Amino acid sequence: MGTEQVFAPTELLWALSGLILTIAGNWLEAFITNAPWYWGPVGIHISSLGVNCQVGAVLLTSCMGGKNAGIVSQIAYLTLGLAFGLPVFNQGGGLSYMQEPSFGYLLGFVPAAWMCGFLAFQAKPKLETLAFSAVCGLLIIHTVGLVYLAAAYGAGWADGSSLSLWEAFLAYSIIRLPGHLTIACAVSVIAFAMRRLMFY
């Protein structure tokens, strides 16, 4: 039996927080600074990671709220964008967004949130277990995204795209993966500190 101690009211709070963070993360670009020991001699330099904070929001919600909060927040996110047509996705919303080659990565948020949240609460919070949980969630997002991408090109949904399948694979996964890995590491550190402070 795992050690998950997050009760229903807390799960609902984290699910709502995760929904808000996921929506906001779509418009927030992720940045990193140079190492702190260089701040004195050369000053602080900020560089873009080339990705937004959305994946980080999914992983953080799951590491903090558990699998139920993670999956509910992402189902709610997809429902707002698909069923209600709200422009919460990168290029709008509505059912037609399912024909976007990149939609598979958003679809991957759901199983990734569940798996990350499940693994994050299998033992007392440790930095390495939270990092493992976040990386597993990230790999699920990219795996589902790549499968959907291949299906979109195979079924002809992506005929309007200016990118070939290989170019889309590079643009949506290979180029973004280093930034996402950096975010996953940052999430594990933040979640570890927050769970220690909140005693769960």
SULZI-V774376 format. One line per field, one symbol per residue. ss: DSSP state (H for helix, E for strand, L for the rest). Layout:
BEGIN
ss->???
END
This chain:
BEGIN
ss->LLLLLLLHHHHHHHHHHHHHHHHHHLLLEEEEELLHHHHHHHLLLEEEEEEELHHHHHHHHHHHHHHHHHHHHHHHHHHHHHLLLLLLELLELLHHHHHLLLHHHHHHHHHHHHHHHHHHLLLLLLHHHHHHHHHHHHHHHHHHHHHHHHHHHHHLLLLLLLLLHHHHHHHHHHHHHHHHHHHHHHHHHHHHHHHHHLLL
END
